Amino acid sequence: MGLTQNDKKLEDLLNEHARQGWRLDQFAENLSKVILVRDRNT
């Protein structure tokens, strides 16, 4: 199984946020919901 174009875009977006100090906290695929958190001290 490969990534769809939308999956690849989401992965790229999440990776970009991770480089800025965000981390994935929750992911609900069936609800199209992503929750990111970041330490306020970074």
Jmol script that loads the backbone (N, CA, C; Angstrom):
load data "model"
ATOM      1  N   MET A   1       0.832  -1.188   0.000  1.00  0.00           N
ATOM      2  CA  MET A   1       0.000   0.000   0.000  1.00  0.00           C
ATOM      3  C   MET A   1       0.875   1.249   0.000  1.00  0.00           C
ATOM      4  N   GLY A   2       0.569   2.153  -0.834  1.00  0.00           N
ATOM      5  CA  GLY A   2       1.307   3.407  -0.876  1.00  0.00           C
ATOM      6  C   GLY A   2       0.465   4.545  -0.334  1.00  0.00           C
ATOM      7  N   LEU A   3       1.101   5.658  -0.142  1.00  0.00           N
ATOM      8  CA  LEU A   3       0.389   6.842   0.322  1.00  0.00           C
ATOM      9  C   LEU A   3      -0.399   7.466  -0.824  1.00  0.00           C
ATOM     10  N   THR A   4      -1.578   7.930  -0.533  1.00  0.00           N
ATOM     11  CA  THR A   4      -2.314   8.701  -1.530  1.00  0.00           C
ATOM     12  C   THR A   4      -1.731  10.101  -1.555  1.00  0.00           C
ATOM     13  N   GLN A   5      -2.106  10.897  -2.512  1.00  0.00           N
ATOM     14  CA  GLN A   5      -1.611  12.271  -2.606  1.00  0.00           C
ATOM     15  C   GLN A   5      -1.982  13.064  -1.354  1.00  0.00           C
ATOM     16  N   ASN A   6      -3.213  12.896  -0.871  1.00  0.00           N
ATOM     17  CA  ASN A   6      -3.642  13.610   0.346  1.00  0.00           C
ATOM     18  C   ASN A   6      -2.859  13.143   1.561  1.00  0.00           C
ATOM     19  N   ASP A   7      -2.582  11.837   1.653  1.00  0.00           N
ATOM     20  CA  ASP A   7      -1.789  11.316   2.762  1.00  0.00           C
ATOM     21  C   ASP A   7      -0.389  11.909   2.742  1.00  0.00           C
ATOM     22  N   LYS A   8       0.182  12.030   1.574  1.00  0.00           N
ATOM     23  CA  LYS A   8       1.526  12.595   1.433  1.00  0.00           C
ATOM     24  C   LYS A   8       1.526  14.056   1.847  1.00  0.00           C
ATOM     25  N   LYS A   9       0.507  14.809   1.443  1.00  0.00           N
ATOM     26  CA  LYS A   9       0.409  16.218   1.828  1.00  0.00           C
ATOM     27  C   LYS A   9       0.280  16.353   3.341  1.00  0.00           C
ATOM     28  N   LEU A  10      -0.529  15.498   3.974  1.00  0.00           N
ATOM     29  CA  LEU A  10      -0.690  15.524   5.421  1.00  0.00           C
ATOM     30  C   LEU A  10       0.626  15.184   6.107  1.00  0.00           C
ATOM     31  N   GLU A  11       1.309  14.170   5.616  1.00  0.00           N
ATOM     32  CA  GLU A  11       2.597  13.792   6.192  1.00  0.00           C
ATOM     33  C   GLU A  11       3.593  14.952   6.089  1.00  0.00           C
ATOM     34  N   ASP A  12       3.657  15.594   4.942  1.00  0.00           N
ATOM     35  CA  ASP A  12       4.560  16.730   4.751  1.00  0.00           C
ATOM     36  C   ASP A  12       4.211  17.862   5.711  1.00  0.00           C
ATOM     37  N   LEU A  13       2.932  18.151   5.862  1.00  0.00           N
ATOM     38  CA  LEU A  13       2.485  19.215   6.755  1.00  0.00           C
ATOM     39  C   LEU A  13       2.841  18.893   8.208  1.00  0.00           C
ATOM     40  N   LEU A  14       2.598  17.663   8.627  1.00  0.00           N
ATOM     41  CA  LEU A  14       2.922  17.266  10.000  1.00  0.00           C
ATOM     42  C   LEU A  14       4.428  17.312  10.240  1.00  0.00           C
ATOM     43  N   ASN A  15       5.210  16.901   9.260  1.00  0.00           N
ATOM     44  CA  ASN A  15       6.666  16.962   9.392  1.00  0.00           C
ATOM     45  C   ASN A  15       7.149  18.402   9.510  1.00  0.00           C
ATOM     46  N   GLU A  16       6.548  19.306   8.764  1.00  0.00           N
ATOM     47  CA  GLU A  16       6.915  20.718   8.849  1.00  0.00           C
ATOM     48  C   GLU A  16       6.612  21.265  10.247  1.00  0.00           C
ATOM     49  N   HIS A  17       5.460  20.930  10.785  1.00  0.00           N
ATOM     50  CA  HIS A  17       5.115  21.367  12.137  1.00  0.00           C
ATOM     51  C   HIS A  17       6.060  20.740  13.165  1.00  0.00           C
ATOM     52  N   ALA A  18       6.442  19.502  12.962  1.00  0.00           N
ATOM     53  CA  ALA A  18       7.378  18.837  13.886  1.00  0.00           C
ATOM     54  C   ALA A  18       8.718  19.563  13.905  1.00  0.00           C
ATOM     55  N   ARG A  19       9.164  20.037  12.768  1.00  0.00           N
ATOM     56  CA  ARG A  19      10.417  20.797  12.718  1.00  0.00           C
ATOM     57  C   ARG A  19      10.311  22.100  13.505  1.00  0.00           C
ATOM     58  N   GLN A  20       9.093  22.593  13.686  1.00  0.00           N
ATOM     59  CA  GLN A  20       8.870  23.830  14.432  1.00  0.00           C
ATOM     60  C   GLN A  20       8.602  23.566  15.917  1.00  0.00           C
ATOM     61  N   GLY A  21       8.716  22.311  16.342  1.00  0.00           N
ATOM     62  CA  GLY A  21       8.557  21.974  17.747  1.00  0.00           C
ATOM     63  C   GLY A  21       7.219  21.368  18.133  1.00  0.00           C
ATOM     64  N   TRP A  22       6.308  21.243  17.178  1.00  0.00           N
ATOM     65  CA  TRP A  22       5.009  20.631  17.458  1.00  0.00           C
ATOM     66  C   TRP A  22       5.148  19.114  17.451  1.00  0.00           C
ATOM     67  N   ARG A  23       4.301  18.445  18.223  1.00  0.00           N
ATOM     68  CA  ARG A  23       4.261  16.980  18.170  1.00  0.00           C
ATOM     69  C   ARG A  23       2.805  16.542  18.048  1.00  0.00           C
ATOM     70  N   LEU A  24       2.621  15.442  17.383  1.00  0.00           N
ATOM     71  CA  LEU A  24       1.274  14.897  17.197  1.00  0.00           C
ATOM     72  C   LEU A  24       0.814  14.297  18.508  1.00  0.00           C
ATOM     73  N   ASP A  25      -0.311  14.755  19.006  1.00  0.00           N
ATOM     74  CA  ASP A  25      -0.848  14.263  20.271  1.00  0.00           C
ATOM     75  C   ASP A  25      -1.966  13.260  20.030  1.00  0.00           C
ATOM     76  N   GLN A  26      -2.859  13.579  19.116  1.00  0.00           N
ATOM     77  CA  GLN A  26      -3.967  12.687  18.795  1.00  0.00           C
ATOM     78  C   GLN A  26      -4.254  12.751  17.306  1.00  0.00           C
ATOM     79  N   PHE A  27      -4.656  11.620  16.765  1.00  0.00           N
ATOM     80  CA  PHE A  27      -5.012  11.554  15.356  1.00  0.00           C
ATOM     81  C   PHE A  27      -6.229  10.649  15.232  1.00  0.00           C
ATOM     82  N   ALA A  28      -7.330  11.186  14.759  1.00  0.00           N
ATOM     83  CA  ALA A  28      -8.550  10.411  14.572  1.00  0.00           C
ATOM     84  C   ALA A  28      -8.852  10.381  13.078  1.00  0.00           C
ATOM     85  N   GLU A  29      -8.386   9.347  12.414  1.00  0.00           N
ATOM     86  CA  GLU A  29      -8.498   9.261  10.954  1.00  0.00           C
ATOM     87  C   GLU A  29      -9.942   9.299  10.478  1.00  0.00           C
ATOM     88  N   ASN A  30     -10.815   8.590  11.166  1.00  0.00           N
ATOM     89  CA  ASN A  30     -12.206   8.534  10.708  1.00  0.00           C
ATOM     90  C   ASN A  30     -12.948   9.851  10.931  1.00  0.00           C
ATOM     91  N   LEU A  31     -12.391  10.746  11.751  1.00  0.00           N
ATOM     92  CA  LEU A  31     -13.021  12.038  11.991  1.00  0.00           C
ATOM     93  C   LEU A  31     -12.269  13.178  11.315  1.00  0.00           C
ATOM     94  N   SER A  32     -11.209  12.851  10.615  1.00  0.00           N
ATOM     95  CA  SER A  32     -10.362  13.866   9.972  1.00  0.00           C
ATOM     96  C   SER A  32      -9.921  14.919  10.983  1.00  0.00           C
ATOM     97  N   LYS A  33      -9.442  14.451  12.124  1.00  0.00           N
ATOM     98  CA  LYS A  33      -9.074  15.348  13.215  1.00  0.00           C
ATOM     99  C   LYS A  33      -7.638  15.084  13.635  1.00  0.00           C
ATOM    100  N   VAL A  34      -6.854  16.152  13.738  1.00  0.00           N
ATOM    101  CA  VAL A  34      -5.463  16.074  14.168  1.00  0.00           C
ATOM    102  C   VAL A  34      -5.268  17.088  15.281  1.00  0.00           C
ATOM    103  N   ILE A  35      -4.650  16.663  16.382  1.00  0.00           N
ATOM    104  CA  ILE A  35      -4.358  17.579  17.482  1.00  0.00           C
ATOM    105  C   ILE A  35      -2.854  17.634  17.660  1.00  0.00           C
ATOM    106  N   LEU A  36      -2.304  18.864  17.576  1.00  0.00           N
ATOM    107  CA  LEU A  36      -0.885  19.095  17.754  1.00  0.00           C
ATOM    108  C   LEU A  36      -0.684  19.879  19.043  1.00  0.00           C
ATOM    109  N   VAL A  37       0.424  19.596  19.729  1.00  0.00           N
ATOM    110  CA  VAL A  37       0.768  20.344  20.944  1.00  0.00           C
ATOM    111  C   VAL A  37       2.219  20.774  20.847  1.00  0.00           C
ATOM    112  N   ARG A  38       2.557  21.833  21.581  1.00  0.00           N
ATOM    113  CA  ARG A  38       3.927  22.307  21.572  1.00  0.00           C
ATOM    114  C   ARG A  38       4.256  22.855  22.963  1.00  0.00           C
ATOM    115  N   ASP A  39       5.454  22.594  23.420  1.00  0.00           N
ATOM    116  CA  ASP A  39       5.935  23.114  24.682  1.00  0.00           C
ATOM    117  C   ASP A  39       6.054  24.633  24.548  1.00  0.00           C
ATOM    118  N   ARG A  40       5.505  25.377  25.453  1.00  0.00           N
ATOM    119  CA  ARG A  40       5.543  26.839  25.382  1.00  0.00           C
ATOM    120  C   ARG A  40       6.961  27.389  25.520  1.00  0.00           C
ATOM    121  N   ASN A  41       7.876  26.605  26.053  1.00  0.00           N
ATOM    122  CA  ASN A  41       9.241  27.073  26.291  1.00  0.00           C
ATOM    123  C   ASN A  41      10.160  26.911  25.088  1.00  0.00           C
ATOM    124  N   THR A  42       9.637  26.427  23.960  1.00  0.00           N
ATOM    125  CA  THR A  42      10.500  26.257  22.780  1.00  0.00           C
ATOM    126  C   THR A  42      10.217  27.300  21.751  1.00  0.00           C
TER     127      THR A  42
END
end "model"
wireframe off; spacefill off
backbone 0.3
color backbone group
